[in-house]
Each structure stands twice: as structure tokens, then as C-alpha cells.
Amino acid sequence: METAKNPNVMPPLRKEEYEALKKSIERKGVLVPIEIDEETGEVLDGHHRQEIATALGIEVPHQMRTFSTQAERTEHALILNLIRRHCDPITWAEAFERLLEVRGVDRGRGARNDKSETSATVAEVAKEIGVSERTARRRLAIHEEVRDDPITKEKVRNGDFESLTQKRVERIGRDKKAAARAAEETYLSEYVVGEAQIKHIDFRNLTVPEASVPLIFTDPPYPGEYLHLWKDLGKWAADALKPGGVLVAYSGQWHLLQVMSSLSEHLDYLWLGSQALPGPSNNLHTIQVTNRWKPILFFGRREEKPTLSWISDLVQSERYEKCTHEWQQSVGPAKYYIERLTKPGDLVVDPFVGGGSFAIAAIEARRSFLGCEINEDSYKRATLRIKEWEESRRLLAELLKED
């Protein structure tokens, strides 16, 4: 039996909540028994009740529980708190997210057009703790809205929903403007600006001369349902890379072993780099890790194992930015690697264009660029972003010329 210590799964009560609970216990005593792990002696539910009752010298009723795994302990404590505790929307959503992680439920973050199975599973978990799926998803949406905005998040915790409303209004306004600009664009299956070319196709249908590409620089989707693409990417890269060419691919951590195994079927592993992430950290409650970096994988052709030109395997991302795509990456680290792994005029290929950051990095580094994006909306947004960026660069050049 696993004997790991059970964590306190919920954040401490705010001062006013703590004082209200204290007054209630002073008047009525402890009405709900404190639950204790029989094996470890840890309090599973009722830390605040125990603390207050002990200080007041009041008897504390308790109930013993037994579990087989640490995950069972955490799951039980989360369910109890979500059912009994009156939480603000952010605290509730954080606990519910953690419960979904413990259960291994994918609620669809980052998934594309896949709602059937995920929605039903989320609905079942929500029903178990006494709320509707709609309520659960609304609270999760509120948390998502302020996830990377600590100031607004704290305001919402304290009941200030006006700040959240304003934030939503601003976001909706930005989305409408972006959609309007995209609607004005003439839709083409191929976009060309200077030495950059982007196609609206599946990368497996992207053709290049065999053994011709010096650098493939890309950011495939991370969720488990896309794992099969990594094997296809490795095969495609093995045919496309020229001798000494390099594949650089960003990856998440959850499926890193499977990703590396898939790429290794056709390529040789060179190195594992990392990109330090900006902004608030991402807390992975299931394994109790605070995530502050992203893996960067370096692979090469088997026929001729390339060197990496004394690059740094640690780069710092710029500020958090997702203006075009939910998986959008920053330009700076990509430009750093492109400049060191290729020569001016060399071709850089991105099979998963997404938000278009790597295309901009290649253009800034004065390299040729070829990319593709299978999602129509992402393709339109990326090409629009590159067009606007190119126009801004042209205007700046004119201003500098006039000065």
C-alpha cells in the first residue's frame, strides 16, 4: 500500500471565512466530523475545524478512512471540499481541475472540435459533486479567463466580478476585430510574402526535394490525441532534411517519452534543450510540480549526425502572448536557433505553422521559409498576422529612411 503523505488539497480560508467558521464552532461546536487517513494519521478534510476546535478546547469528532493510493486520498479530499465548502469561483475551478487531473479526464483544453466523449465525462464528474455540467464549465471558463492575470484573479476571488466583465469585454472586442480583419482577407490556399510561403494543407502532403532542407523548426500539438503525428513528422523529416540538417521541435512534458520514441524511429536524437517560460507558473497538481519550462528536441538524420554549432540549450521566452493562436510561441528563441543552425538564405520549414511565429522569426533572420497549416482558421489568422507584421516593418523602414 502506498504511504505517501496526503497534501492539503484546498487553499487556506480567507480571513473573513475563517472568522465566520470560528464563530459557528463557538456556538454549535464541530458538526461535521474531521476525516483522518487511518494509515498516515493525516487530516484529509477539516484542517480549519480541527485548528479552531483545538484552540477553543472543543472536542473534535473524527472519522477514519483507508485508501490504497495517494491518488485515492487526494480524490476523496477534493470531492469532500467541492461538495461541502462554499468556494469562490476561482478556488472551486482550481479544485475541480485538479479532480479532473486525478481522474485522468481531459476536459478538452487545447483539443480541436472534439466535445462528445470529453463533455460526457466532465458532466459525470460535475454531477457527482452536485453541480450541472454548465455550472462546472462556466466556472472553468472564468478561471481560464484570469489564469494568467493574477491581479484580476484575486479581484474575482474577493467577489469583484466587474473587473472580470471588463476583461471579457476587452477580449471579445479584440476577437471581433481580428475576425473582421480575417473576413476581409481573400482566402487563398497558398500565401506568399517575400521569401516566405505558407500552404493550407496537411504537412504529410507538403512536398520538398529529397534531402534539401537545412532546418525544420516546428511546434506540433501536445495533447495525447495528436501523438500519432510525431511518427509521421519523423518520417517526413528523415526524407526532407539534407545531410547535416536538424529537426528542432517544441514539446510538452506529459508525453515526452512517447514523442522522443516516435521521432527516434526515423531520426537520431541529438539533444534536449529548454525554454524558460514567462508569466505565472503552471501548477500540475496531479504530480505536484510547478512547471516553468518547455522541452525543445533536437534530432538529425541518421546518415550524417550533425553538430549544433555551440548553441545554448537554455533560452528565455519573451512575454506571454497568444494574440493569434492558443498555442502561439514567441519569436525570439526561434530566431536565435534559426540564426545559429542555418545560413542567410537557407530554407526553414515549419509543418505546423499555428500562430506564425516561426515564419516571422525566419523572415527576420533573412532565411527563406516554407510552412503549412491544416486548420483553416489558424491558417487565415497566421497569414494575416504575418501580413500586418510585414506592413509594420515596411513602414518602420520608411520612417528610418526619412530620418
N, C-alpha and C positions, 0 to 999 in steps of 0.2 A: 504493500500500500504506500502511495506517495505521502510524504510527510512535510512538504513544503509549507512555509508559513502563509497563512491567508492574509491578503492585503486588505486595508480599509478601502473598500471599493468606491465609496462616495466621498466627496469633498466635505470639509467641516461645515457645520451650520453657520450662517451669518449671525452676527451678534444679536440682532432682534429676534431671530428664530430660536437661538439658544436660550434667551431670556424668557421667551414665551413657553418653551418646553419646561424650563426650570419652575416657573410659576404653576404650571399644570401638575408637575410632580409634587410640589409642595402641598397642593390642595388635595390631590387624588391619589398620590403615590404612583408607582410604576405599574401601569395597567397591562402593558404588552410585555411578555417575558423576553428577556435577553437570550439570544441564541448563541451557544458556545460549541465549538468544534471539540468533540469528545476526545479525539486523539491528541490534538495540539494544544488544547486549552485556550485557543484564540477566540475572541469575540467575533462572531460572524455578523451579527446585527444587534445594534443597541449600544454602541460606544458612548454616545452622549447621555443616554438614560443611565448607564452604569456610572459614568463620571459624576453626574449630578446627584444621583441617589447616594452614592458613597460619601460625597461631600456633605449631604444633608443627614447622613446616618440612617437612611431609609432602607428597609430590606428590599433586595432586588430579586424577583423571581427569575428563574432561568430554565432553559430547555436545552438538552444536549442533542447534538446532531453528529452523524457519522457520514464520511464520504470516502470514495475510492481514489479520487484525483483532485489535484489543485483546481482544475477547471470546474469540477462539480461544486467545490466550495465557493468559488467566485461567482458562478452562475446563480447559486442559491441566494447569496447575499444580494446580488443585483436585483433579482426578481422581488425579494422581500422589500427592498428600498423603493423600487419603482411602484409597487402596489401600495405601500403604506405611507411613504414620505411625500409631503407636499413640496415638490421641487419647482423652481423657476424653469422656463422652457429650455434654457441652455444646459443646466445641470441634468435635467431629465434626458435631453437628447444625447448628452455625453455618456450617460449611464446606459441608455438604450443602444447606442452604437457599440459600446463595449460588450453588451449582452449578445448582439448580433455577431461580433467577432468571436466570442467564446463559443457560440453555437456553430460557427463556420458558415454564417449566412451572408451572401453577397447581396447587398441591397441595391446594386446597380450603379454605384458611383463609378463613372468612367466607362460604363458599358454603353454600347450604341444600339438603340432600338431593340432592347431585349427586356420586356417587362413581365412576361407571363409567369414564369416559374419563380423569379425573384420576388415579384409583388405578392404572390400567394404565400410564400414563406414568411415575408415580413408581416403580412396580415395575420398569420397564425401566431407569431411571437407577440404581436400587439394585443391580440385577443386574449392571450394567456395572462397578460398583466392588466387587463381590464380597460383597454382603450381601443378605439377603432383604428384601422389602417390609415384613414385620412388624418386623424389626430397625430398619429406617430409620424407620418411623412411630413405634416406641416411643421411639427417641432424640429424634425431633422432638417427641414429646409431653412428654418430660422437659424439653426446652428451653422449650417453651411454658409449662410449669408454673412455671418460675422466671424467665421472661423479664423480668418487672417487679419482681423481688425480687433485687437484686444480692448481698445477704448470703447467701441460700440458694444462689444460683447459684455463688458462689465456693466454698461448702462442698462442693457436688456436684462441682465441678471437682477438688477435692482428695480426692475419694473418700468424702465423708461423705453416704451415701445415707439415713441415718437421719433427717436433717433434711428430706429430700425426702419420705420416707414420712409424717412427721408433717404436713407441709404438705398432702399429698394427703388424709390422714385428716380434717383440718380442713375442706378444701374439700368432700369427699364429705358430711361432716356437714351443712354449710351447704346443699348441694344437696338433700339428703334432707328437711331441714326445710322448705325452700322448696316442694319438690314436695308434701309432706304438706299444707302450708297451701293450696296451689293446688287439691289434690284435694278439700279440704273446701268450696271455693267452689262455689256453684251456678252452673253455666255459663249465661251469657246472651249473646245476640248483640249486646246493647247495654248499656253500663254508664253510669250517671248518678250524679254526686256534685255537689250544688250546681249551679253553672253550667257544669260540665264534662260532656261527653258523648263516649263513645268507642264506636265501632261495629266489629264484627268483619267487615269487608268489604274488598274491593279499592277503593282510592281512586277509581278510574275509575267506580265505582258510587255514590260519595258525592255526594249532591245538596244544593246550596245555592241560594238565589235568585241569579239572574244579577246580576253587578256589586254584590255585597253584602258582601264580605269585606275588612276593612281590612288584615289581615296574615296571610299564610301563612308559617308558621315550621316548617321540617322538616329532616330528615336522611335522605335516601334512601340505599339501599345503594350502596357504591362499586365492587364488582367489575365487570369488563367485561361479564359476562353480564346485568347489570341496566341497561346503558346505554340500552336502548330505553324504559325508564320515564321518563327525563328529558324526552324529547319529549312524552310523554303528560302529564307533570306541567306542562310549559309551556303546553300547550293547555288543560288543566283550569284552571290559574291565570288564564289570559287571560280565561276566561269568568267565573270566580268573583270576581276582585279588583274592588273598586269603584274609581272614578276616584281616583287618588292612592294606591291601595293598593300594598303591597310584598310581593314574594316574597323571603324570606330562606332560603337553603338551604346547609347544610354540604356539603362535597365533599372527596374525596381529590384527590391531585395527579396520579396516573398518567393519568387520563382527563379531566383538567380541560378541555382544548380541546374534546373531543367533547361534554362536558357543557354548556359555555357555548354551543356551536354549536346544540345541541338546544333549549336554553331560548330562544335568540335567534330561533327560527323563529316564536314567537308573542309574545315579550315583548321589552322593551328592556333592555339592560344598563345598570345604574346604577353599580355599584362592586364592587370586590373587597376584602373585609376578611380578617382573620386572627385565629385563636385560638391563643395560645401554649399548648403542651401541657405538662402536669406530668409529673413522674416521669422515669424513664430515657428517653433518646433512642432513636429508631428508626433504625437504620443501614441504608440502602439500598445494598447492596454493588454492585449492577449498575452504578450510576452514581456510586458513592462519594459519597453525600450523607448527612449526619446530619439527620434530619427532626425539627423541634421545633415545627411549627405546622400548622394545618389551615385551608384556604381557607373563607371564608364569602362566598357570592354574593348580590348584591342586584340584583333585577330588578323592573321595573314594567310597567304597561300602556302600550301604545303611544299610546292616545288622550290620556292625560294623564300626562306624565312626572313622577313625584313627587320631592320632596326628601327628604332623610334626617335632618332635624331635628338637625343638628350632632352626630351620633353619632360615637363613636370607631371607627376601623376596625381597632383592635387591642384584643383583650380577653384576659384571663388566665383559663384554666380552673382550677377547683378541683382537688383531689387526684384521682388516677386512681381511677375507681370503675366497676365492671362487675357490680354485685350482681344486677341483673335481666336484663340483655341484653348480649351480647358487643359490641354497638355503642353501648352506653349513653353518653349525653352528660351533662355536668354542668349543673346548674340555673342557676348564677349568670350566665354570659354570656347565656343565653337570656332570663332575666328582665330583664337590662339593656336588651337590644334591644326586648323587648316593651313595657317601660315607656316607651321613648322614641319608638317608632313607632306607638303606639296610645294611646287614652284609656281611663280606667276604665270598665268595662262593655262595651268593644269586643269583637268576636269574633276569636279567634285560631284558625286551623285548621292541623292537622298531619296530612297524608295518610299519614305513615309513623311511627306512634306509637312503635314499638320498645320501649324501656325505660320510657317515660312521663315522661321528664324535662321535656319542653316543656309537658306538661299541668300538672305541678306548678308550673313557672315562671309559667304563665298564671294559675293559681289564686292563687298568692302575690301576683301583680301585680293581682289583683282584676279580671281580664278573664274573659269567657266563653270557653269552649274547646270545640272540636269536632275530634275526631280519628278515625282509623281505622287498623286493623292487620289485614293479611291472614293472618298466621301465628297459628294458634290458640294455641300455647304462649306466644308473645310477648304476645298479647292478654291471656291469663289472668294472666301474671306482671306485666304493666304495671298492669292494673286492681287486682290485689292490692297492689302497691306503693303505688298512689295511695290505696287504702282505708286501708292502715296509716299512711301519711303523714297523711291527713286525721284519723284517730283520734288520732295523736300530737299534732297541732295542737289538737284539741279538748281533750285532757287538759291540755295546757300552758295553754290559755286558762282552764280551770277553776282550775288552781293559782294563776295570776296573780290571778284574781278573788278567791280565798280570801285571798291575801296582802293 
